Amino acid sequence: MKNIFFSILIITVIFAVIFFIPKQSNQSKDYILLQKAEAIMHEKPDSALSLLKNISYPEILEGETQALYALLFTQAQYKNYIPVKTDSLIQIAEKYYSTNADSIHKAWTYFYAAQVYWDMNKPEKALRYFQKADRASQYTDNYIFLKLLYSHWGYLLLKQELFDESLIKLDKSMYYAKTIHDMSSIILILENISWNYVRKQDYKQAEVTTLQALDLARKIKDKDCEVRLLQRLSVIFQMEKQPQKALQYINKSLELNKSKDFLDFYPSWITKGDIFMDLQQYDSARYYFAKDTRYNTLNEKAGHHQIWAEYEEKVGNYQEAMNHWKKYNTFLDSIYETNIATEMMELQKKYDYSTVKNENSRLKIKQQHLYIWILCICIIVLIVGGILYYYYNKDKRIKEEIIHSKDDFLKQMRLQLQEKNIALQETREEITLKELELAKELSQKEEVLKLYSSNEQQMRKEILRTSEIIRKIEALNDMNQKDKISSAVILSDQDLENLIETVNICYNNFADRLHQQFPALTEADINLCCFMKMGIPISNIICLLDTSKMALKKRRNRMKHDKMNMDEDASLEDFIQNF
């Protein structure tokens, strides 16, 4: 009996070793790969990403291995300029390292969490994680990390228009960049400091800082950086109302940028066109604006019409300016609708990702249950072997194990249910926040539309004011009835054609639409309707058409009843004004 028990025990141990040891071995291999990827992350981020992709089943990783994988994969995506659209991966790393003594990995986790939330357009949350990263890195001497932390933190504060706080963080980043002699980072930090001063309208300090960066770029022979800084100086001098200096620097930038791709010239051409606008050299401005042939995306189309609307308004082509503003407004609406559709797609992607994540969790739980059942089988085998020695305790031990297993299972299910409820609540809060943001954005768009509607009305008044035919008609307002009769102001056919053209421009093709809806109306009827649309008094219309009050009344009645089929009680004047 004793030999049988030991035989069963040995078989059980062998079975457990065969089943569980490979899993631990795979975890060790994956951890070695992660360490290799971490070692080459800063110098060769593409190779690090390839190593991470060699891990076949990252979803089954556990503990520190899982957390390190989540952190390094997020880091590799940023290093290789791959967009990160969800925070689910970095949250795995945060969940582990937030309660861990590993300060540098904790700091990196908070840093990339801030980057993720920044990209997800959650700046307040990003700022909180930058603060957490700062606290976690208090006792580290990793100057590369500290340089990146304060540089990105300062740039986010700049975007939030917190300029003084941004300068403090950028100064800290500058200290660490100088300590490790990272010239490229020093130049980039100087650029951000310069832009801070531009936003604060301290253009002199912005100029000094940009010139420092330009001197360093020339020392390390970074041509791309030099081109960018020359463009920045051009913008600064333009803001300082020094267009000649601005023109000098943009010309240097274009000269240095000769060998670059054609697309690189577009921003410089637009800047140069703006400078010529400031110099009131409109022909030169038009020449450089015309070089920008980008007209593919909605943003490019809207920008194109905005530039040309401002140009046409400057040179006095108000009709063309109004047409460009209308097209600009149309593309603004399209951009807004596209953004809404994109945000809805992002929400759908998040939902799909959540579904996949839940399915992976379910499979993981299923696998865990399999291990539990195998363990239970081993225990049962041991219990069966123990029956040979402890026949009396058989029933008691079996019942205790079953009850314990059920309690653990129920407890685990309750914990899973609580976690799912928390995740669901967070999703609801995110959707509510997104709805509030969309409502705010819609309100801003409505204010913009009101502003451009007001601009359109002002343009209409300007066209009416500059029209020769309108001047003739308004001259009658200053005459008494006797003078009106004696003046014999009769409009020629050309005047009447100009009248119809002016009314069409100012009132959305009024004459053309009226004739299309009521084809029975003659050209003379259309002229009369145009006078009524413009609110010209009856006494003036009589003089302009060289007719009598009675004849005019009869013509209006014929138009109303015979040609336009209006009701007796309807007012022809009200209909014309509202048409």
C-alpha angles and dihedrals in degrees: 000000000000091000090051091053093051091047090054091046093051092048090050093050092048091050092050092048092050092049104040107030096067090058092055090045092054090050090055093050091049091050091053089052090050092052091051091049091049092050094057098033098107098040100036110019093163091057090046090054091050091053091050091051089055089070100099103200110023090162091071095052116115141199119345093357092056093046094048091048091051092050097045094045091052090047092049091051091055093044089053093044093246112152116245108211102175137044095214095102098046090047089063090057092044092051091056103036097042089074095034129098092225096110099181095051089044090052093048089049093053090044094055092041086059089050092050094050090045090055089046088058094249101127096165091056091045091054091052091054092048087055090050090050089051092053093045092052097051093108099036127101095199097129093181090061094043091050091052093044097054093038094055092038091052092048092052090050088050090054089050089052093243091136102168093048089046092054091052092054093044090051089055090049089050090055093055093042090054091046092058092036093238100164096179091055091046090055092048092049091049088052091054091046089050091052089050089058091046091054089048088051090239091136096166093058090043089054093050093048093047092050089053090053091046091053091052092047090054091049093055090038094236099163096181091053091047091054091049093049093048088054089049091052090050090054092047093052090046089055089047088057091246100127095166092059090042089054091049093055096043089052089052089050093051092047092052091045096058098116095047129104115284092245091064090069097062098082091045092050091051090049091049090049090052090051091053088049088056088049089050089236093137098171090057090045090052090049093056095039088054090056089067100086096167108132106142110097125051091247091052091050093048091047091048093055093043092055093047093044090056091046095049090047090053093052093045099252093135096166092055090043091053091049091052092047090052091052090045090054091048092054091046088058090048091050090051092050091047091051090051091050091047092051090050090051090050090052089050090050090051089051092048091047090049090052092051090046091052090048090051089049090051091051090047091051089048090053091048089051089052091054090046091051091048089050090048090051089052090050091048090051089052090047091050088051089048090054087072088062103025106034091155094058095048100101095039095052094046092051093048093050093048093049091047092050092049092049091050091047093050092045090051091049091051091051091049091050091051091050091050091049090051091049090049092051091050090051091051091050091050091051091049091050091048091051090053091049091049091050090051092049091049090053090052091050091051090053090051091050091051090052093052091045087056090049090052092054091050090051090051091053090049092052091049090047094053097044114111093211091053090052090055092050093047090052088071091061090068094053128084120233093266093052091047091056094045095044093065093204100182120171119233124226089259090052091052091049090051089049092055091046092050093048091048091053096046099039105039099267091314097168094046093048092047093051091046092053095041107031091172090072114104125221089259089053090051090051090052090049090051090054089050092047090055091050096243111169119252091243091058093045090054090055094044094050094038093231139121129260092246093049091049091050092051092049091051091050091050090050093048099046107022104033106025099030093221125169120261092245094048119103116232091203093053091047092051093047093050097040 
